[in-house]
């Protein structure tokens, strides 16, 4: 990918605007279920703030060594950015000011995006049903649905999605995200996973068109495909891909149609796997973000092929020359042999007649 378009894009759009931001509404402590493998920004507006974290699966104590976690970046005075969070990073994220006073604490359940259950209303597919947890028999496992996101297309039929997270509820208690509830308890069932539901929609257009073109992607012959990433795209935002102005839909993909492009489910279609050259466009919140024009991987130039094949051709020609020489020698030997054989036969035939004539002469005498 060219560096220049990304540089222009980063100047035009604030860096944190690429990522979903989650904050506690009017509180300094809150719980939230999110999806793994999707970047998230946790704000803490405090100069000189100190961050501490506690991962439930580690069974360890609080740690302030956030900088040692490779996918967590501290933005001074602003918050932390967690890139591609893992389910194992489910736990507590605590921010305090220079006086040691808590500013905010996030209790985050990063639910495994690789187990995402996707359904489409237009195909009659149903979300997961409620189940009872096997611990005590009174805990209910259900899906807590987020609001519907905006339609991913305007002026024409499009799609919209909503995310659902695994929650557990005890009688007379507030429900909790599943792995915050379970803590370090090791258990799993096919019901305990996040969901994404999609449905058709259509809304009028109201956004201007402004985008950047990327045209240096190549579909390598050895790989057969290339991944395209939509700038500012996120599973938490409406995304639309078009191929030669034809929209790609979850309905087509979920109905097992043969497609030349595949939306990546774990990030809500932020990435697209393509297998053939075409004009690909991606939209975020109905705004055209980027245009991609991947090319087939170019063949090796003919002159280069000739140069690389030169020594092999010379060796092959030398072997052919030797073979021809041997063949000519064999032919010559065969002809000589035939000639000598015929000559011997001729002499043999001629010798008996001369002997008879000489006997006749003797008898006459």
N, C-alpha and C positions, 0 to 999 in steps of 0.2 A: 504494500500500500504506500502511496506517495506520502511523504512527510508534509509537503506544503498544504494540501487540503486539510489535513488534520490540524495543522498549525492555525490556519485561518478559522477553522471551526472552533478551536479552543479559544481564540480571541473573541469570536462572536458570541459564544455561549459560556457563561460562568462554569468553572470546572465541576462544581458540586451539582449543577443542574443536570448533569448526566445521570445522577444517581437518585434513587428514591430516598426521601428524607422522612424519618418517623420521629415524632416528638410527643411527649406526654401532654395532653390537653389540660391546661390549668392545674396541673399536678406536678409534684416532684418525684413521683414514683408510679410506675404503671407496668402492666403486662401486655405482651404483644406476641402473636404468632406470625412468623414470616417464613419465606421459602429459602432453602439453602441454594447456593450457586448463583444468587442474585444479589448484586451489590446493594448495600444499605448505608445511609449516613445517620448517625445518632448525634444530635446537636447538644452542646453544653456551652452556653454563652457566659463564660467566666474567664477573665484574664488570669493566666497562670494556673489553670485548672489541672488537677491531678486525676488520672483515671485508674480504677481498680476493676478487676474482673474475677469472676468465680464460675468455672465451668462445672456443671453438675456431674458430668460423667467422670471427671478426674478425681473426685473425692478428695480434692486438695483444699488448701486454705486460700484466702484472698491473695491476689498478687497484683502488684503495681507495675509489673514488667510488660506493659502492653507493647512496647517497642520491640520486644523479642518475638512477638507473634507476627509471622511474616506477612499475613494478609490484613493486618490492622494498621492503619495510618492515622497518626494524631495530627489534626489540623489545629494549631495553637489558637486558643481563644474562641474556637468555633465548635469543635466536636471530634468524633472519630469516624473514619471511613472504613468499613469492613468489606473487603473484596472477596467475592465467591465464598461466603461463609459456609462452614461445614455443619452438619447436624451435631457433631461433637462439640461445637462452640455454643450450644444452648446453655444459658446461664444468666448471671447477673452482671450488668455493666454499670459501675458506680462512678459518678463524677462529683468531685468536691472542690471547693475554692481553696485559696491559699491559707485560709484559717482553719481548714479541716471540716468545714460545714458542708453537708450534702447539698448539691445543687439539683441533681437529678439522678435517679436510678432506673435503669431499664432492665426488665426481666423478659428476656427474649427466648422464644422457642423457635429455632431454625429447623423447620420440618423438611424432611428429605424430598427434594424436588424430583428425584429419579423415580419416586413411587407415585407421582402425581396421577390422579384418576381424572380423566378428561371425558366429558360428555357433551353432546350437542342436542339441544331441544328439537331442532328441525329433523333429527334422525330418530326421535323418540327414545333416546338413551336416558337412563335414569341415574341420578346421583346415588351415592352410598346410603344405605339405610342405617338407622340407629341400632346400636347393639349394647348389650350389657357387658361390662367389664368383669373378668373372671376373678378379680381380687376378692371382693366381698359380696358380689351379686347385686349390690344396690347402686353401683356407679354406672352412669349412662355415657356411652361414647356417641357423640354426634358431630355434625359439621356446622361450624359457625361461619356463616356466609358474610363476606364483605359486600358493600354496595356494588351495583353494576358499574363497570367502567363506561366511558363514552364510546359511542359508535366509532369504529375505526375508519369509516369512509363517509363522505358527505355527497349529497346530490344523487347518489345511486345506492342500491342495496349493499349493505356491508354487514359486519358482525360486531358484537360486543361480548365481553367476557366478564366473569366475576370469579374471585378466588374464595375457596372455602378451606378452613383449617380444622384439624382434629382437636376436639375439646372433650373434656371429661367433667361431668357434674355429679356431685353427691347431693342427696336430699338436704334441703335447707342450707346449702352452701352455694357460693358463687362458682360458676364454671371456670375451669382453667385450661390453658393449652396442654395437650396430652403429655408432652415430655417435661414440662414444668411441674405437672402434677406427679408424674412418676419419679422424677429426680434421677437418681442413679440406679433405679430398679431396672433390670434387664428383662424386658418383655416386649413382644410385638405381635400384632395380628394384621391380617389383610384389611381390616376396617380402620386401623390406625394410620391413616395417611391423608395428605392434603388433596384438594380437588380443584378442578377448573371447569366451569360450565360456560358454554357458548350458545348464543342465539342470534338470529337475524335481526337487523335493524336498518333504518333509513332516516337520515336527518338532512336538513339543508346545509349548504356550505357557508362559512363565514371567516375562513382563514386565508391569508395571502399565501402565494407560492414563493418559496425561497429555499434553494437547495444547493448541494455541492455534488459534483460529479466525480466518481472514481472509475477509471477505465484501465487500470493496470493489473487487474486480476487475470490470472491465466488458469485454465482448466487443464491440469497436467494429465498426460496420457496414462502415467503409472498410477495416479490416484483416481482418475475418472470423475472428480468433482472438486468443488471449491466452496468454502464457507464464506458467506457474506454477513457482515454485522451492521445492523442499523444504528447509526449514531443517535444517542439519547433514548434508544429503545430500552424497554424494561418490561418484565412480566406484570409490573404494577401500572403500566400505561397502555393505552390502546395502540396497537401496531397493525399496519397493513402492508403487505407486499403485493406488487404488481409485476407480472411478466409480460412484456410487450403489451402493456396497458390492460391486461386481463388480471383481475384480482385473484389472489390465492386465498382459499377459505379453509377454515378448520373442518367445515362440513365435508368438503371433498376429501381431505386427508383422513378423517375419521371414518369415512365410508369405504375405505380401502380401495380407492381408485388408483390406477397406475399414474403416477405423477413424475414429472421431470424435475421437480423442486420439492424439498421437504422442510416444513417448519419445525424448528427444534422445540419440543414441548417443555423442557425444563426451564427455559427462560421466556416462555410465552410467545415464541416466534421472533425474538430479537435477532436470532441467527437463522440464516436460510442456507440449506445445502443445495447447490445447483449442479447439474450434470451436463448442461449444454449451453452454448453461447446464446445470449438474448439481452434485451434491455430490462434490467430489474430496477424497480423503484421501491423505496420504503417510506412510509408515512408514520408519524407519531402524533397522536391527538389530531389527526386529519391534516397535519402539516407535512408537506413533502420534505424529507430530511436529506435524502441522497439518491443518486442515480448511479447504477453500476452497469458496466458493459464488459463482462469477462470475455476473454478471447480463448480460443483453443491454444494449447501449448504449441509454439511454432516448431515445424520440422527442422532438422539439422540442415544448414545450407549445403547445396550440392558440392560446392568447392571444398567445404570442410570434409564432407563424406569422401571425396576423391583423395584428399590429402591423407585422411586417416586410413583409407583403404589401399593407398599406394603400395606400401611394403607388402601387403597381403597379395595384391594383384601381381607384383613382380615375382614373388615367390611362386604363385600359382602358374604364371607364364613359364618360369624356368622349369618347373616340374613337367608342364605340358611339352616343352621343347625336348627335354630328355626322353620323354615317353615316345615322342615322334621319331627321334633318332633310333631308339631301340627297335621300334616297329619297322622302320626302313631297313635296318640291318637284318631283321628276321625275314623280311620279304626277299631281300637279296640272297640270303642263304638258301631260302626255299627254292628260288629260281635256279640258282647254281646246282642245287641238288637234283632238281627235276631235269635240268640239261644234262648233267652227268649220267643220270639214270637212263635217259633216252639214248644217249650216245653209246653207253655200254650195251643196251639192248640191240641197237643197230649193228654194232660190231659183232655181237653174238649171232645175229641172224645172217650176216654176210659170211662169216667164217665157214660154216658147213658147206655151202655151195661151192666154194673154192676147192675144198677137199675132195668133193665128188668129181669135179672136172679133172683134177690131177690124176685120180684113179682111172678115169676113162682113157686118158692119154697113155698111161702105162700099159693098159690092155691092148691098145692099138699097136703099140710097139711089139 
